Amino acid sequence: MNEQIKHVAERLRGLRDALEITVDEMAETCEMTAEEYLAMESGTTDISVSRLHRIAHKYNVELTALMFGDEPTMNAYFVTRRGTGVSVERTLAYKYRSLAAGFAHRKADPFMVTVHPKPDDEPVHLNTHAGQEFNYVVNGKLLLRINGKDLVLEEGDSIYFNSELPHGMKALDGQIVRFLAIIL
């Protein structure tokens, strides 16, 4: 696993220790077994943004603090200039760049997401998280699977959906896709 995932895992372990949360309780929050959670917390398996969102929501911590390690401090406004923003590359396939990491007590989490193409026969990884999500395709062609329905979104297309439904994405046509994702 890459270093960024290991750092996120360390922050999860630190949160659990600081709040005296048992492994079983954290696993239940993540809707997984204790063994699966411990693999995630050790940094040996990927940690989805949906699971981090679920943890942040339940334990009242900032999602970006778990993802990037910085506590937001701004409360009037926060500007992210073109090409900047705190980034984390969860896997070789996805890169998330927070567009509001410095704003405290956000009601939404906006990210610029980059999805790299995968082999056509590789399945779409599905996840769920509380709330709703808005996606706007900036460039490329994206397969978005929501609750078993496949939707193809192209540059300029957008979708707003219930993120409690199983959903996942895949870049199409062998091209990188970039989209704005706002998690509410």
N, C-alpha and C positions, 0 to 999 in steps of 0.2 A: 504494500500500500504506500501511497506517496506521503510525504512529510505533512502536508496540510491535513490529510485525514487523521494522521496520528496526533496532530495538535488539537483537532476537534475532539478526538477521543479523550485526550488528557483533560480538556475543559469539561467534558461530560463526567469524568471520574471525579474531578474537583467539585463540580456542582453536587453530585451525589454525596460526596464526603461532607461538604459544607452544610448541606441541609439534612444530613443523617437519613438519607433515603436508602432503603434496602435494595438489593439487586432485584428481588422479586417485585417490589413496587415499581421500580423503573421499567422492568420488563413488561409489566402489566400496562403501564402508561404507553409503551411503544407497541403494544399488542404483539408481543413475541415471547418466546421462552426465555428463561433466565440465561441459558447457555448461549442463545442467539444474541441477547443483549451484551453479555460479557465479551463475546467475540467483537461486537461493535465497539464497546468501551475500550478494548485492548488495541483497537486500530487495525485489526487483521481483516475486518470486513468493512465494506462501504457503509456510510451513514447517510441516509436519504434526507433531503431537506424537509420532507413531510414529517419524518420522525423527529427531527430537531424542532420543527414548528410545534409539534404536539407537546414536546418536553417544555419548550419555552412558554407556551400558553398555560400548561398545568402548573408550572412552578414560578410563574410571573417573572421570567427573565427575558431579556432582549434576545431575539433570534440571532441578530448579528453578533452579540456577545459570545454565543455558543459557536457560531460559524467562524468568526474572525478574531475573537479574543479582546476586542475593544468595546468598552462601555460607551454608548452614545452620550453626548453632553449637551447638544443643542436643543432648544425648545421653542424657538421662534421660527427659524428656517435653517435649511442645510442645503448647500449647493454642491452638486457633483459635476465637475467639468467634463467635457467630451474626452473619452478615452481613459477616464480615471474611475475610481470607485474601488472599494475593497473587494478582492476576488478570492474565490476558492474553486479549485478544480477538483471536484469530487472523484471523478474517474477520468479516464482518457476521453470519454464520450461527452461529458457535460462540464461546463464552466459557468459559475454563477458570479456576477459582479453586482454587489449591493449598490443601489443608487440613493440610499438614505441611511447608511450605517451610522452616521453621526447624530441623527435626530432621535431624541429620547422619547419613549412612550408612544411610538408610532401606532396608528390604528391599522396600517397596511405595511407590507414589506415589498417594495419594488426591486426587481432584479433585472439585469440584462443577462439573458441566458444564451450561451453558445452551445449548440449540439453538433457534434461531429458525426459523420456518417459511420454506419456499422454495416456488416454484411447483411444482405437481404434476408437470409434465413435466421438471423439472430432475433429472438423474440423481443417484444416491447416490454420493458420492466414497468409494472404498475405499482402505484402507491396511492395512499389516501391521506388526507389531513383535514382537520376541522376547518370550517369556513367556506369561503368561495375564492375563486381565482379568475383573473383576467389575463389573457395572453394576446399580444399584438405582434404579428410576424413582421420583422424589419427587413429581413432578406432571406431567401431560400424557400424551400418547400418542405412543410412539416406534416408528418402523420401524427395526429393526436387521437389516441384511443381513450374514449370515455365510456365507462360502464358497458364495454363490449361493442360499442359503435365506433367505427373508424371514420375520421374526418380528415380531409386534406386541406391544409391552410397554406396559402401562398402569400407572398409579399403584399402587405396592406390589409390582409384579412385579420380579423380578431374574433375572440370567443370569450364569453363569460360563463363560468360553470360552477356547479356544486362540487367542491373539491373533496367532499366526503365520499364521492363515487370513485371507484378505481379508475385511475388515469395514468397515462404514460405517453411518451413522445419518441419520435424517431425521425432523423433527417432523411430526406428522400433525394433521389437522383444523384447520389454520391457527392452531394454538395453540403457545405457547412450551413447551418441555419442559425440565425440570431433572432431572438424575440424578447419583447418586454413582458415580464411576468409580474403581476401584482397579486400578492397573496393577502387576502383579507380575513 
